[in-house]
């Protein structure tokens, strides 16, 4: 784990999670980008939501798999790892999701927010258990399905590591097929996380040099953005219901998304802004957990008196989220450090800002929290 690699991992986290905000900006049937009411603006929404940042979760899970086995399988204490990840992954999921569940329940009791989320007062116990614990589907705080699936991958990590260490190619190909085909497994909510998490394990167990593609970063990064633009164009022209070939192609974006964003990080880390973002510590986790409730509240307020011109809401919501979430993160960390540590899985300590280029013989220790 060189200083350069550690910094770029932290940089990718905050950039990808900030991008996930654009994935979850709400809209309804009248403001769907596939209506084509706003032309290029609608295409840009599809580009950000359904293409470029759709690879955010696969990239984040690949990072998690890589960090989990960065010391190899022999030094992995499974019991200790599960206890630690229950604190850093499972507990924040339960706290954030339960808090949003209660917020929605209170708002709906006053007739606020009806129609935007399931009616909790009339939902069946099975539906409520899923919304609270993501047993059979996505939780009420939608993006947190990733934490649920990530914890499942951590539970399966010894098996995945064993298969990848003995049958690397066949295991990864099998996991890739599961990611590409829309076949529900029941174990995880998104099949792609098994491949990306397993791919991260592969990179770690086989000690793959993560900087090997840096010399081609100026080619790979723009090529990935161009491919994302091509996918967005096809999705925009055929959506919202996609043909099977395009759905499979979109699912396979994980193949180019992981090296694509890694190549972009090699370029971005050289800038002063990139180095600053790499030192933001627990901010990325706070943004990830808090952005969906904030966007929901903004959408409810907008529909109670906002303009009918959707691009105004889109721009305001993204700007407010990108400004308010770092502000509330700092306020919570300063005013309520104990609660903040619980909500962020003890990620309060900012990681050390590392140099932008690798230094021979110099290594940086990283907590490696997912």
Secondary structure, 3 states (H helix, E strand, C coil): CEHHHHHHHHHHHHHHHHHHHHHCCCCCHHHCHHHCCCCHHHHHHHHHHHCHHHHHHHHHHHHHHHHHCCCCCCCCCHHHHHHHHHHHHHHHHHHHHHHHHHHHHHHHHCCCCECCECCHHHCCHHHHHHHHHCCCCCCCCHHHHHHHHHHHHHHHHHHHHHHHHHCHHHHHHHHHHHHHCCCCCCCCCCCHHHHHHHHHHHHHHCCCCCCCCHHHHHHHHHHHHHHHHHHHHHHHHHCCCCCHHHHHHHHCHHHHHHHHHHHHHHHHCCCHHHHHHCCCCCHHHHHHHHHHHHHHHHHHHHHCCCCCCHHHHHHHHHHHHHHHHHHHHHHHHHHCHHHHHHHCCCCCCCCCCCCCCCCCCCECCCCCCC
